[in-house]
Amino acid sequence: MAQVRALYKITALLSANSIAAVNNSDTRMAGCFLTGIPGLEHLHIWLSIPFCIMYIAVLAGNGILICVILSQAILHEPMYIFLSMLASADVLLSTATMPKALANFWLGYSHISFDGCLTQMFFIHFLFVADSAVLLAMAFDRYVAICSPLRYVMILTSKVIGKITAAALSRSFIIMFPAIFLLKRLHYCRINTIAHTFCEHMGIAHLSCSDISINVWYGLAAALLSTGLDIILITVSYIHILQAVFRLPSKDARYKALSTCGSHVCVILLFYIPALFSVFAYRFGGKRIPRYVHILLANLYVVIPPMLNPIIYGVRTKQILEGAKQMFSNPAKGSK
């Protein structure tokens, strides 16, 4: 019995030393492992098919939309310039996530370096905030066009559009750049396995053995000061737009104004509703909503709105349809 007790003490001491060694080590050098969609690993190959088709549609649809806007002089107006910016951000957002997810689904290549994970996280959140800023700029464009049509050309000059673009990019950078240092300051002592197809801020923070309270509060503040503020300003803009529209004396004028804003409203709903649902389901759904539902929503969110945006604008906007026909029928003439 004495020998058994001594052996037990030695084993416990070795286990304690092993745990202490792991806790004192930094596992960032080993990188991170993205598991894909937890609980649906056996369906990864099948899930990759619709995701691949949607990603190709994103590249093709938004690429055509950008080419049409750039090649047709009649579309060199603020509304369509902002639309081309939205299409560019959509392509980059999907490209920041889908290639890695598809490599995981097809090849089982789940490893990513820690710095690579931080880089992916930065660009995903940066592009999301930039997308939201472009939608706000588009709402401002519609507000000026409908509420102050005589001053539209004077207000939204090329210089003003350039300043709006610079402000959108600067705000996105300022909001998301500190997140890199907030994650780098943490100590990582576990196996860095992320139950997701891509890296995001809180997913990386939860790998840490340190206190992540600052990360939680910073993430919440960043969301409220960017996306939350944008939603409020867009809502206020459209309240004023609707008031101005219903004061128009002509029924045809009201219909034309509502039709012009309809495409933008559809894009706004496509952008914010899945995102807000995913955020609130993740934070408050808890165990009531399976983990794989959260991951599927997050992946669908980065491909479905970018895929549908060109379709919505192509179908609902006569100028873009005519511009596309002109570009494909007579490219040389359309570029003049």
N, C-alpha and C positions, 0 to 999 in steps of 0.2 A: 504493500500500500504506500509506503514511504517513497518507493521508486516511482510509482504511478503519479503521486502528488508532485514530485520533483519534475517529472516529465511534463505534467500539465502546466506548471509554473513557467518552465522554459518555453513551451509552445505559446503561452499567453504573452510572454515577454517579447518573443520574436514577432508575433502578430502586431503587438503594440508598436514595436520599432518600425515594422513595415508600413503601418498606417501613418506613423509620424513622418517617415521618409517621404511618402506620397504627398502628405499635406504640406511638407516643407518644400517640395519641388514645384517647379513651374511647368505646366504641361502645354504651354503655348507653342513650344518648339515642335511638338508632335502634330500640330495643326488641328483641324476639326473634321468631323465626319457627319455628313448630311444623310440621314436615314431615308429620305424620301417621304412618302405618305405612310405614317405608322398604321399598321393593321391592314394595309392594302398592298403589302410588298408583292404578294402573288399576282396582283393585277397591274403591276407597273408597266409591263409590255403593252397591255391593252389600253391602259390610260395614256400611254405616250402617243398613241395614234391620233386621238382628237386634239391633244395639246399641240402636236406637231402641225396638224392641219391648220389650227387656229393661229399658230405662230407664223406660218407661211402666209396666211391671209392678212395678218397684221403688217408684215413686210410689204406684201404686194399692194394692198389697199392704200396704206398710208404713203407708200412710195409713189404710187400713181397720183394721189391727191397732191402731194408736194410738187411733183413735176408739172401737173396741170396748173397749179397756182403760180409757179415760177415762170412757166412758159407763156402764159396768157396775160398780156398787158392789161386787159380789162379787169383782171382779178387782183391787180396790185393796189388793193385798198386795205385799210386797217383791219376790217373784219376777216378778210381772207389771209392776211399776213399773220394774224393771231392764230387762225386755223392751221396754217402751215407750221407754226411753232408748236401747237398742240400735237399735231401729227408727228413731228420730230421727237418730241418728248415721249410720246406713246411708243414709238419704235425703240428708243433707247431703253425705256422701262422694261419692255418685254425682252429685249436682248440682254439686259442685265440679269434676268432670271431664267428664261426658258432654255438656253443652250446647256447650262449646267444641270438643270432638272432633267432634260432629255438624255444627257450623258449618264446620269444616274439611273434613269429608267431602262435605257438600252444596254449599257455596259457595266452597270453596277459601280461606276466610278464615283464614289461618295466623298473622297478625301479632298480637302481644300486647305491650303496653308492659313495660318491665323491672320496674317496680313492680307491675304487674298479674301478672307471672310470679312474683314473690316472694310476692305475696298468695296466689295459687293454690297455690304450693308449701307455704306455711305451713298453710293450711287442710287440704290433703290429708294431710300428716303429722300435724297436730294431731288430726284426726278419726280417723286410723288408731290413734294411741296411745290416744285416748279410747275407741274401740271395744274395744281390748284390755283397758283398765281395766274396762269394763262387763262383759266376759266373766269377768274375775277376780272382780268383785263377785257375779255370778251363781253362780260356783263356790262362793264363800263362803256364799251364801244356801243352796245345796243342802247344803253341809257342815253348817251349823247345823241345818237342817231334819231331816237324817237322823241326825246324830251327837248332837245335843242338842235333840230335839224339844220337851221340856218347857220349855226356856229360849228357844225360838225367838221368841216374842212379846216377851219381855223384852229380848233382844239386838238384834233388828232393828226398833227403833222408828222412827217418822217422823224423829226427830232424828238418829238414826244414819244413816239413808238419806240425809238431807240432807248430812251430813258426808262420806259416801262419794262423793256426787255432786260436792261442792265439791273434794274431794281429787283425784278423777279429772280434772276440768277444770283444776285448778291444776297438776297434774303434767304434763299435756299441754302447757300453755302454757309452763311453766318449761323443759321439755325442748326445745321447738321454737322459742321466740322468739329465742334466741341465734343460730340458724342464719341468720336474716335479716341480722344484723350481720356474721356470718362471710362471707356472700356479698357484702355491700355493700363490705367492705374490700378486695375483690379488684379488680385492674385488668383491664378487658375491652378487648381491642384487635382482636378478630376479628369477622367477621360472625356474629352471634348466632343460629345455626341449631341448633335442638334436634331431633334425630331421634326425636320422640315426639309423642303427642297431647296431653300435658299437661306442666307444669313440675314437676320434682322436684329435690331438693337437689343430688345429684351431677351431674345433667344440666346444671344451671346452672353449677356449679363448674368443669366441664370446658371451659366456654367461655372461662375466664379465661386470661390469659398469666402469672399469678402462681403461686406455689407453693401448692398446695391440700392440703398434707399435714395441716394442722390440720382442714380440712373433712372429710377422709377419716377421721381418727381420731375426730373429734367425732360423725360419723354412725354409726360403728361403736359407740362408747360409748353413744350415745343409744338405739340399737337393743337393745343388750345390757341396759341398765339399765331399759328400759321393756318392750318385747315379750318379750325373753329372760327377764327376771325374772318376768313374768306367766305365761309358759308353765311355768316351774318351780313357781310357787305353785299354779297350776291343777292340775298333775300331782300334787303332794303332796296337794292337797285331795281329788282323786278316788281316790287310793290309800287315804286314810282313809275316804272314803265307801264304797268297795267292801268294805273290811274290816268296816265297820259293817253293811252290807247283808247280807253272808254270815253274820253272826252272828245275824241275825234268826231267831227260831224258826219263824215261819209262812212257808210257801211263797208264799202270796198277798201277804204283806207285802213279801217280797223282790221279787216281780214288780212290785208297785206302785211300789216305790222305784226299781228299775231303769228302769221305764217313765218315771217322772218325770224322771230324769236323762238319759234317752235323747235327748230333744230338744236339751238343752243340749250334750251331747257331739257331736251332729251339727253344730250351729252352730259349735262350737269347731273341729272338723275342717275345715269349709267355710271358716272364717276364716283359720286358720293354714297349712294345707297349701299352697294356691295361693300365699300370700304368701311362705312359706319357699322353695318351689320357684322362684319368680320371683327372689328375692334370690340364692339359691345358683347358679342358672343364669346370672344376670347377672354374678356375681363370678367363678365358676369355669368356666362353660361356654365362655367365650372365643369363638373362631371356630368351635368345633364346633357351636354352636347358632346358627342365623341370627338376625340382629338383629330381623327382623320377628316371630319367635316370642316374643322378650322383650316386645316392645311389645303384641302380641296378648294375652299372658298378663296383663300389667299392666292392660289395659283390661277383660279378662274378670273380673279379680279385683275391680274396683270395682262390677261390676253383678251377677255371678252369686250370690255369697253374700247380698247384700242382697235379691235377687229370691227366693231360695229360703228364707230365714229365716222369712218369714210363712207360707209353705206348710208348712214343717216343723212349726212351732208350731200352725198351724191344724189340721193333720191329726192330730198326735200328742197335742194337749192338749184334753181333753174340755171343760174350763171355757171355753176360748176359743171353741170351736165353738158351745157353748150360748149364750155371751154374744153371739156374732155373730148367731145365729138370733133371739135375743131383741131385739137392737138393731134388726134389719131388720124384724122382725114387729111390734114394739111399742116404738118409740123412746122415747115419753114414759114408759112404765113402766120401761124399762131405765135411764133417767137418774136415777131417784129413788134 
